[in-house]
């Protein structure tokens, strides 16, 4: 990130008994006496266990397929490793993108230091609205106890979030844009909508994916 961008972000911030087995429980649900289990042939028990295992496997296989068809698939390639960038001041920012257990939402955790060296933490959740299908974002960060929510749209190798952030009772309208460059790099820009001025750039970052010790790309 350039010193100009860093200063822009700083200015903007200043503005604003032993358990029962599975098979035993299955027999109990259908009202069979406990000693009935002892009279079931071993081959039938084996088939029951295989049937239950197959059911679990099929659910697991549906996960990736569901994610491929998810409205969030424009972000799906970010789920792996850690994304890092560096302020011109030398402070490092790290992001991880992970699917939630339901496979229908993405959680992003950002940690590091801001351009002034203060600790930084941000959490974002991306999900699809059950009724409209629109992709939404909600989150919070450590600066002025900010909380935000808005909507996300995707383009060809791009994404844009429009959201309102509340910082100590003050509302600001922000836009964040992503431009993806292959599987291991993306650029992102933060802008603010100011009455009479339009969209004003605040800062930009270039993130690269790391899977361990690797060079960290300085932001412009």
matplotlib code that plots the C-alpha trace (Angstrom):
import matplotlib.pyplot as plt

x = [0.0, 1.4, 2.0, -0.9, -3.3, -2.1, -2.6, -6.0, -7.1, -5.9, -7.8, -10.9, -10.6, -10.2, -13.4, -15.4, -21.9, -20.8, -22.9, -25.2, -24.0, -25.5, -27.2, -28.6, -30.1, -31.5, -33.2, -34.5, -36.2, -38.3, -39.3, -37.3, -36.3, -32.6, -32.0, -33.3, -29.9, -28.3, -30.5, -29.8, -27.4, -24.0, -24.4, -27.5, -25.7, -22.9, -25.4, -27.0, -23.6, -22.7, -26.0, -25.5, -21.9, -22.9, -25.5, -22.7, -20.4, -23.1, -23.8, -20.0, -19.9, -22.7, -20.7, -18.3, -21.1, -23.3, -20.5, -19.9, -23.5, -23.5, -24.2, -20.8, -18.8, -17.1, -15.2, -14.8, -11.2, -10.1, -10.7, -7.3, -4.1, -3.6, -3.8, -1.2, -0.4, 1.9, 1.4, 4.2, 4.8, 5.7, 2.6, 1.3, -2.4, -3.5, -6.8, -8.2, -11.4, -13.3, -16.6, -19.0, -20.0, -23.3, -21.4, -23.7, -21.7, -18.1, -16.3, -13.3, -11.0, -8.5, -5.7, -2.6, -1.8, -3.2, -1.0, -0.4, 0.7, -2.4, -3.7, -6.4, -9.1, -11.9, -14.6, -16.8, -19.5, -20.8, -24.1, -27.0, -30.4, -32.8, -35.7, -34.1, -30.9, -28.9, -25.4, -25.0, -22.1, -22.1, -19.2, -17.3, -13.8, -11.7, -11.6, -14.2, -16.1, -17.3, -20.2, -21.3, -23.8, -24.6, -24.8, -22.3, -22.4, -20.0, -18.6, -16.1, -13.2, -14.4, -16.7, -18.1, -19.6, -21.7, -22.3, -22.9, -20.6, -21.5, -18.5, -19.4, -22.8, -21.6, -22.8, -20.6, -21.4, -18.4, -17.6, -15.1, -14.0, -12.0, -10.2, -8.9, -5.6, -5.5, -5.6, -2.9, -3.4, -6.1, -6.3, -8.9, -9.8, -11.9, -13.9, -16.3, -19.4, -19.3, -22.1, -21.1, -17.9, -19.0, -16.8, -13.5, -10.7, -9.4, -6.9, -5.9, -4.2, -2.6, -3.0, -1.1, -1.8, 0.7, 0.8, 3.6, 6.7, 6.6, 7.2, 4.6, 3.6, 3.7, 0.5, 0.6]
y = [0.0, 3.5, 6.0, 8.0, 5.1, 4.5, 8.2, 8.0, 5.1, 6.8, 10.0, 8.0, 6.2, 9.4, 10.6, 7.9, -45.9, -46.2, -45.0, -47.1, -48.0, -46.5, -49.8, -50.1, -46.6, -47.5, -50.6, -48.6, -46.1, -48.8, -50.3, -53.5, -55.0, -54.7, -58.4, -58.4, -57.1, -60.3, -62.4, -60.4, -62.3, -60.7, -60.3, -58.2, -56.0, -55.5, -54.5, -52.0, -50.4, -50.2, -48.6, -45.9, -45.3, -45.0, -42.4, -40.3, -40.6, -39.4, -36.3, -35.6, -35.9, -33.4, -30.7, -29.7, -30.0, -27.7, -25.2, -25.2, -24.2, -21.8, -18.1, -17.6, -19.6, -16.4, -16.5, -20.3, -20.3, -18.2, -21.1, -22.5, -21.4, -17.9, -14.5, -11.9, -8.3, -5.7, -2.0, 0.4, 0.8, -2.9, -4.0, -7.4, -8.3, -11.9, -13.3, -16.8, -17.8, -20.9, -22.5, -22.7, -26.3, -25.9, -25.3, -22.3, -19.4, -18.2, -16.8, -14.5, -13.7, -10.9, -10.3, -8.1, -4.4, -1.3, 1.3, 3.0, -0.2, -0.7, -4.3, -5.1, -7.8, -8.2, -10.9, -11.1, -13.6, -13.9, -15.8, -16.0, -14.7, -17.6, -15.7, -13.4, -15.4, -12.1, -12.5, -10.5, -9.5, -8.9, -8.3, -6.3, -5.0, -3.6, 0.0, 2.0, -1.2, -1.1, -3.3, -3.5, -5.2, -4.9, -6.8, -8.4, -8.7, -10.7, -9.9, -11.6, -12.2, -9.4, -8.8, -5.7, -5.2, -2.2, -1.8, 0.6, 0.6, 2.0, 3.3, 4.7, 5.7, 7.2, 5.6, 5.6, 4.1, 2.1, 0.0, -2.8, -4.2, -7.3, -8.2, -11.7, -12.6, -16.4, -18.6, -17.0, -13.3, -10.6, -6.9, -5.2, -1.5, 0.3, 3.4, 5.7, 7.3, 11.0, 13.4, 15.9, 14.0, 10.5, 7.5, 8.5, 5.9, 5.2, 2.4, -0.6, -3.9, -6.7, -10.1, -13.3, -16.8, -18.5, -22.1, -21.7, -19.6, -17.3, -13.8, -11.3, -8.9, -5.2, -3.3, -0.3]
z = [0.0, -0.8, 1.9, 0.3, 0.8, 4.3, 5.2, 3.4, 5.6, 8.7, 7.8, 7.1, 10.4, 12.3, 10.7, 11.7, 32.7, 29.2, 26.3, 24.2, 20.8, 17.7, 16.8, 20.3, 20.1, 16.7, 18.2, 21.1, 18.8, 17.1, 20.5, 20.3, 23.6, 24.5, 24.4, 20.8, 19.8, 21.0, 18.7, 15.5, 13.2, 12.8, 9.1, 9.7, 12.1, 9.6, 6.9, 9.3, 10.1, 6.4, 5.6, 8.2, 7.1, 3.5, 4.5, 6.2, 3.2, 0.8, 2.9, 2.8, -0.9, -1.3, 0.4, -2.5, -5.1, -3.0, -2.7, -6.5, -7.0, -4.1, -4.7, -2.9, -5.5, -6.6, -3.3, -3.1, -4.4, -1.5, 0.9, 1.5, 3.1, 4.5, 2.6, 3.6, 2.8, 4.3, 5.0, 3.9, 7.6, 7.8, 9.6, 8.3, 7.8, 7.5, 6.3, 6.4, 4.5, 5.7, 4.9, 7.9, 8.8, 7.0, 3.7, 3.0, 4.4, 4.5, 7.5, 7.1, 10.0, 9.6, 12.1, 12.3, 12.8, 11.1, 9.4, 12.7, 14.4, 16.5, 16.8, 14.2, 14.2, 11.8, 11.3, 8.2, 7.3, 3.7, 3.2, 0.8, 1.8, 2.1, 0.5, -2.2, -2.8, -2.6, -1.1, 2.1, 4.3, 8.1, 10.3, 12.9, 13.4, 16.3, 15.2, 17.1, 17.7, 14.1, 12.9, 9.4, 7.0, 3.3, 0.0, -2.4, -6.2, -8.4, -11.9, -14.2, -11.8, -9.5, -6.5, -4.8, -1.4, -0.5, 3.2, 6.0, 9.0, 12.4, 14.4, 17.8, 16.6, 13.4, 10.1, 7.0, 3.6, 2.2, -0.8, -1.0, -4.3, -5.1, -8.3, -8.5, -10.3, -10.7, -7.7, -5.5, -5.6, -5.4, -5.1, -2.9, -2.5, 0.1, -0.9, 1.0, -0.5, 0.6, -0.2, -2.9, -3.7, -4.7, -4.1, -2.5, -2.4, 1.1, 0.7, -1.4, -0.6, -2.6, -1.0, -1.8, -0.7, 1.5, 2.7, 5.2, 5.2, 2.2, 1.0, 2.0, -0.8, 0.2, -0.6, -2.9]

ax = plt.figure().add_subplot(projection="3d")
ax.plot(x, y, z, "-o")
ax.set_aspect("equal")
plt.show()
